[in-house]
């Protein structure tokens, strides 16, 4: 699996293919959001609006049950944030099926998401508990302050490396598999021109690494975000 490549160069200003792919995902989600919500009515009559209201209502209930009603009431923007993060995360994992480089195979992307969660934890802690929130670092005894600080710093590290490692590992395995199947195709008459093995054999692995693992890692990330922020708010 190759590293991210610079695809836009303007003097010293460089943009990698990871950033470009992220822009494409954001543009696609924005366009889909516009097209799906441009004809909404107070009383839903279309199946699309009924589905959207069902999905958004389910998301709101899920976030409220996980983080607590009081937390969501004081941080109402957390619901659209969690929903947007999940959609962006899932699309980033699945876009590799279209031949693009998945943003989650770049540590910069997952680290940026993890840092947003990290700062949101302290925002919620101070918003709900004031500066006294930081007294928790001295519990149960002040002597454990260094260990508590290490534990806090471990949160963004674990949040960023978990999806990065899982998605990158799957991408590496699939790349090696395709190379191996291409090599085997050279022993079949006409196989080098039409690598039949690459058309069928990787499908089950794509279903696992790209679909199942991608959605699972997205769900784990938003769950950890809600749990960490919810605990800080308490």
C-alpha positions as CSV (number, residue, x, y, z in Angstrom):
1,X,0.0,0.0,0.0
2,X,1.6,3.2,-1.2
3,X,1.8,6.4,0.8
4,X,-0.4,9.4,0.0
5,X,0.6,11.2,-3.1
6,X,0.7,14.9,-3.9
7,X,-1.9,15.5,-6.7
8,X,-2.1,19.3,-6.6
9,X,1.1,21.3,-6.5
10,X,1.2,25.1,-6.4
11,X,4.6,26.5,-5.4
12,X,5.0,25.2,-1.8
13,X,1.3,24.5,-1.5
14,X,0.6,20.8,-1.7
15,X,-2.6,18.8,-1.5
16,X,-2.5,15.0,-1.2
17,X,-4.9,12.5,-2.8
18,X,-6.3,11.8,0.7
19,X,-7.5,15.4,1.0
20,X,-8.9,15.4,-2.5
21,X,-10.9,12.2,-1.8
22,X,-12.2,13.8,1.4
23,X,-13.4,16.8,-0.5
24,X,-15.2,14.5,-3.0
25,X,-16.9,12.7,-0.1
26,X,-17.9,16.0,1.5
27,X,-19.3,17.3,-1.8
28,X,-21.2,14.1,-2.4
29,X,-22.8,14.1,1.0
30,X,-23.6,17.8,0.7
31,X,-25.2,17.2,-2.7
32,X,-27.1,14.2,-1.4
33,X,-28.3,16.2,1.6
34,X,-29.6,19.0,-0.7
35,X,-31.4,16.7,-3.1
36,X,-33.0,14.7,-0.3
37,X,-34.3,17.6,1.7
38,X,-35.2,20.2,-0.9
39,X,-39.0,19.3,-1.0
40,X,-39.7,18.6,2.6
41,X,-43.3,19.1,3.9
42,X,-44.7,19.5,7.4
43,X,-46.8,16.3,6.8
44,X,-44.6,13.8,5.0
45,X,-46.1,12.3,1.9
46,X,-43.0,10.8,0.1
47,X,-41.3,7.6,1.1
48,X,-37.9,9.5,1.1
49,X,-39.1,12.0,3.7
50,X,-40.6,9.3,5.8
51,X,-37.4,7.4,5.7
52,X,-35.3,10.5,6.6
53,X,-37.5,11.3,9.5
54,X,-37.3,7.7,10.7
55,X,-33.5,7.7,10.4
56,X,-33.0,11.1,12.1
57,X,-35.4,10.2,14.8
58,X,-33.6,6.9,15.4
59,X,-30.3,8.7,15.5
60,X,-31.6,11.3,18.0
61,X,-32.9,8.6,20.3
62,X,-29.7,6.6,20.0
63,X,-27.5,9.6,20.9
64,X,-29.8,10.6,23.7
65,X,-29.9,7.1,25.2
66,X,-26.1,6.9,25.0
67,X,-25.1,10.3,26.3
68,X,-28.1,11.2,28.5
69,X,-31.0,13.6,27.9
70,X,-29.4,16.4,29.9
71,X,-26.2,16.3,27.9
72,X,-28.0,16.4,24.6
73,X,-30.3,19.2,25.8
74,X,-27.2,21.4,26.5
75,X,-25.3,20.2,23.5
76,X,-28.0,19.9,20.8
77,X,-25.5,20.1,17.9
78,X,-24.0,16.8,19.1
79,X,-26.7,14.8,17.2
80,X,-26.0,16.2,13.7
81,X,-22.3,16.0,14.5
82,X,-22.4,12.3,15.3
83,X,-24.6,11.6,12.3
84,X,-22.3,13.5,9.9
85,X,-19.2,11.9,11.4
86,X,-20.7,8.4,10.9
87,X,-21.7,9.1,7.3
88,X,-18.3,10.6,6.5
89,X,-16.5,7.8,8.2
90,X,-18.5,5.1,6.4
91,X,-18.1,6.8,3.0
92,X,-14.3,7.1,3.6
93,X,-14.0,3.4,4.3
94,X,-16.2,2.4,1.3
95,X,-14.8,4.7,-1.3
96,X,-11.9,2.4,-1.7
97,X,-14.2,0.0,-3.6
98,X,-14.4,2.7,-6.3
99,X,-10.7,2.8,-6.8
100,X,-10.0,5.9,-4.7
101,X,-7.6,6.0,-1.8
102,X,-9.6,5.7,1.4
103,X,-8.9,8.7,3.7
104,X,-8.9,6.4,6.7
105,X,-5.7,4.8,5.4
106,X,-4.0,8.1,6.2
107,X,-3.2,8.7,9.9
108,X,-3.7,12.4,9.5
109,X,-7.4,11.9,8.8
110,X,-8.2,9.6,11.8
111,X,-6.0,11.8,14.1
112,X,-7.9,14.9,13.1
113,X,-11.2,13.1,14.0
114,X,-9.7,11.9,17.3
115,X,-8.5,15.4,18.2
116,X,-11.9,16.8,17.6
117,X,-13.3,14.2,20.1
118,X,-10.4,14.9,22.5
119,X,-11.1,18.6,22.7
120,X,-14.9,18.0,22.8
121,X,-14.4,15.9,25.9
122,X,-12.8,18.9,27.8
123,X,-15.3,21.3,26.3
124,X,-18.2,19.2,27.7
125,X,-16.4,18.7,31.0
126,X,-15.9,22.4,31.6
127,X,-19.3,23.4,30.2
128,X,-21.1,21.0,32.7
129,X,-18.8,21.1,35.7
130,X,-16.7,24.2,35.4
131,X,-12.9,24.3,36.0
132,X,-13.5,21.8,38.8
133,X,-13.7,19.1,36.1
134,X,-9.9,19.0,36.0
135,X,-9.9,18.0,39.7
136,X,-10.7,14.5,38.4
137,X,-7.1,14.2,37.3
138,X,-6.1,14.2,40.9
139,X,-8.4,11.3,41.9
140,X,-8.3,9.0,43.7
141,X,-5.1,10.5,45.1
142,X,-2.9,13.4,43.7
143,X,0.0,11.0,43.4
144,X,-1.7,9.4,40.4
145,X,-1.7,12.6,38.4
146,X,1.0,11.4,35.9
147,X,-0.9,8.2,35.3
148,X,-4.1,10.0,34.8
149,X,-2.5,12.4,32.3
150,X,-1.1,9.4,30.4
151,X,-4.6,7.9,30.3
152,X,-6.0,11.2,28.9
153,X,-3.3,11.4,26.2
154,X,-4.0,7.7,25.3
155,X,-7.5,8.6,24.2
156,X,-6.7,10.4,20.9
157,X,-3.9,7.9,20.2
158,X,-6.2,4.9,20.6
159,X,-9.1,6.6,18.7
160,X,-6.9,7.5,15.8
161,X,-4.8,4.3,15.5
162,X,-7.7,1.8,15.8
163,X,-9.5,2.7,12.6
164,X,-6.3,3.6,10.8
165,X,-4.7,0.2,11.6
166,X,-7.8,-1.8,10.7
167,X,-8.6,-0.1,7.4
168,X,-5.0,0.2,6.3
169,X,-4.4,-3.5,7.2
170,X,-7.3,-4.5,5.1
171,X,-6.1,-2.4,2.2
172,X,-2.6,-3.9,2.4
173,X,-4.0,-7.4,2.4
174,X,-6.2,-6.7,-0.6
175,X,-3.4,-5.1,-2.5
176,X,-1.2,-8.1,-1.9
177,X,-4.0,-10.4,-2.9
178,X,-4.5,-8.6,-6.2
179,X,-0.8,-8.8,-7.0
180,X,-0.7,-12.5,-6.2
181,X,-3.8,-13.2,-8.3
182,X,-2.3,-11.2,-11.2
183,X,0.9,-13.3,-10.9
184,X,-1.2,-16.5,-11.0
185,X,-3.0,-15.2,-14.0
186,X,0.2,-15.2,-16.0
187,X,0.2,-19.0,-15.9
188,X,-3.3,-19.2,-17.6
189,X,-3.5,-18.7,-21.3
190,X,-5.0,-15.3,-21.8
191,X,-5.0,-14.7,-18.1
192,X,-2.6,-11.8,-18.2
193,X,-4.9,-9.9,-20.5
194,X,-8.1,-10.8,-18.5
195,X,-7.2,-11.7,-14.9
196,X,-10.3,-13.8,-14.1
197,X,-9.1,-14.5,-10.5
198,X,-9.2,-10.8,-9.6
199,X,-12.9,-10.5,-10.6
200,X,-14.4,-13.1,-8.3
201,X,-11.9,-14.3,-5.6
202,X,-11.5,-10.9,-3.8
203,X,-15.3,-10.3,-3.5
204,X,-15.8,-12.0,-0.1
205,X,-12.8,-10.3,1.4
206,X,-14.0,-6.9,0.1
207,X,-17.3,-7.6,1.8
208,X,-15.4,-8.1,5.1
209,X,-12.6,-5.5,5.0
210,X,-14.4,-2.7,3.2
211,X,-18.1,-3.2,4.1
212,X,-18.2,-5.0,7.5
213,X,-15.0,-3.8,9.0
214,X,-15.5,-0.3,7.6
215,X,-19.0,0.1,9.1
216,X,-17.9,-1.5,12.3
217,X,-15.0,0.8,12.9
218,X,-17.2,3.8,12.1
219,X,-19.7,2.6,14.7
220,X,-17.0,2.0,17.3
221,X,-15.6,5.5,16.8
222,X,-18.9,7.3,17.3
223,X,-19.7,5.1,20.3
224,X,-16.4,5.9,21.9
225,X,-16.9,9.6,21.1
226,X,-20.4,9.6,22.7
227,X,-19.2,7.7,25.8
228,X,-16.2,9.9,26.4
229,X,-18.1,13.1,26.0
230,X,-21.0,11.8,28.0
231,X,-18.8,10.8,30.9
232,X,-17.1,14.2,30.8
233,X,-20.5,15.9,31.0
234,X,-21.5,13.8,34.0
